[in-house]
Amino acid sequence: MRITWSAAMAGAALVVTGACASLGLGSFKDPVVTFKDARITGLGVTGGAIEIVLDVYNPNRFRLEGTRLTYRVLVDSTEFGNGEYTTKFGVDEKSNSEVRLPLSFTYKGVGAAGRALTQTGTVEYRVIGDFTVSTPLGNFTRPYDQKGRFSTLQGGARD
């Protein structure tokens, strides 16, 4: 069997490409997504709007360009709302950046949370989703899952 020069070069290029891809994947560190705050931005007869504020920390030595972020917000065990954020955002190397997500809700699923807030001033929350970032090493999609307690008495979220 005879191997041509072009076939050998194509094979070598394939091996180098595979090695670079696995090297890039190994040097990528997942960003840390943390729930920071929730602010009511509007109330109406059937529901309202909230702005969810997430803090995104980039532990890498290069800038991340966020291209997509999905989110589901649960209050206690009831789904409060969900959405998808496709506005691009950047997070510099070894830095934090706030991402503000719009969330519409109806009063139908809010009863238990409202009772807990009026009785104790706090409510348990959970924000679940995934985010996609573009890096010099390629695109990466990772899940996140953050729990905490929202307090109206202390002005925001607590872990």
C-alpha positions in Angstrom: 0.0 0.0 0.0 1.4 3.4 -1.0 0.6 6.6 0.9 0.7 9.8 -1.1 2.2 13.0 0.2 -1.2 14.8 0.3 -2.8 11.9 2.2 0.0 11.9 4.8 -0.3 15.7 5.2 -4.1 15.4 5.6 -3.7 12.7 8.2 -1.1 14.9 10.1 -3.4 17.9 10.0 -6.3 15.8 11.4 -4.1 14.6 14.3 -2.9 18.2 15.0 -6.4 19.5 14.9 -7.7 16.9 17.3 -4.8 17.6 19.7 -5.5 21.3 19.6 -9.2 20.8 20.2 -8.6 18.6 23.3 -5.9 21.0 24.6 -8.4 23.9 24.2 -11.1 22.0 26.0 -8.7 21.2 28.9 -7.7 24.8 29.3 -11.3 26.1 29.4 -12.7 26.7 32.9 -16.5 27.0 33.4 -17.8 30.4 34.2 -19.5 30.7 37.6 -23.1 32.0 37.4 -24.7 33.3 40.6 -28.1 34.7 41.3 -27.6 38.3 42.6 -31.0 40.0 42.8 -34.5 40.2 41.5 -36.3 43.5 41.0 -40.0 44.0 40.2 -40.2 46.2 37.1 -43.9 46.2 36.6 -47.3 45.0 38.0 -50.6 44.6 36.2 -54.0 43.0 36.7 -52.9 39.5 35.5 -49.2 39.5 36.5 -46.0 41.5 36.2 -42.4 41.7 35.2 -39.3 41.1 37.1 -35.7 41.7 36.2 -33.4 38.8 37.3 -29.8 39.9 37.9 -27.1 37.2 37.5 -23.4 37.6 38.2 -21.1 35.8 35.8 -17.5 35.3 36.8 -14.9 34.3 34.1 -12.0 32.3 35.7 -10.2 32.1 32.3 -7.3 34.1 31.0 -9.2 35.3 28.0 -12.4 37.2 27.4 -15.7 35.2 27.1 -18.4 36.3 24.7 -21.8 35.1 25.9 -24.1 34.3 23.0 -27.1 32.6 24.7 -28.4 32.0 28.2 -31.6 30.1 29.1 -33.2 30.3 32.5 -36.0 28.8 34.6 -36.9 30.4 37.9 -38.5 28.3 40.6 -39.9 29.8 43.8 -40.1 27.1 46.5 -41.0 24.2 44.2 -43.3 26.1 41.8 -42.0 27.3 38.4 -42.3 31.1 38.4 -41.2 31.7 34.9 -38.6 31.0 32.2 -36.9 32.5 29.2 -34.0 32.7 26.8 -31.5 35.6 26.6 -29.8 36.0 23.2 -28.3 39.5 23.5 -24.5 39.2 23.4 -22.6 40.0 26.5 -18.9 39.9 27.4 -17.0 39.0 30.5 -13.3 40.0 30.7 -10.7 37.6 31.9 -10.7 37.0 35.7 -13.6 39.5 36.0 -17.3 39.6 36.8 -20.2 40.9 34.8 -23.9 41.4 35.5 -26.5 40.0 33.2 -30.0 41.3 33.5 -32.8 39.0 32.4 -36.4 39.9 31.8 -39.0 37.6 33.3 -42.8 37.9 32.9 -45.0 36.1 35.4 -48.7 35.6 36.1 -50.2 35.6 39.6 -51.5 32.1 39.1 -48.2 30.4 40.2 -47.2 33.0 42.7 -49.6 32.3 45.6 -47.3 30.2 47.8 -44.4 32.6 47.3 -46.6 35.6 48.1 -47.8 34.0 51.3 -44.2 33.1 52.4 -43.0 36.7 51.6 -45.9 38.3 53.6 -45.5 35.8 56.5 -41.7 35.5 56.9 -40.3 38.1 54.5 -38.2 35.4 52.7 -38.7 32.8 50.0 -36.5 30.0 48.6 -35.6 30.3 44.9 -33.7 28.3 42.3 -32.4 29.5 38.9 -31.6 26.7 36.4 -30.4 26.9 32.9 -27.5 26.8 30.5 -25.2 29.4 28.9 -23.2 29.4 25.7 -20.0 31.3 25.4 -17.7 31.9 22.5 -14.0 31.8 23.3 -10.7 31.7 21.3 -10.8 28.0 21.9 -14.3 27.5 20.4 -17.9 27.6 21.6 -18.9 26.0 24.9 -22.4 25.3 26.4 -22.6 24.6 30.2 -25.4 24.2 32.6 -25.8 26.1 35.9 -28.1 25.6 38.9 -28.2 28.2 41.7 -30.3 28.1 44.9 -30.8 30.7 47.6 -33.2 32.7 49.6 -34.7 36.0 48.6 -35.5 38.4 51.4 -37.6 41.6 51.2 -36.4 42.5 54.7 -32.7 42.5 53.7 -33.1 43.9 50.3 -32.1 41.0 48.0 -30.8 37.6 47.6 -28.8 35.5 50.1 -27.1 32.2 49.8 
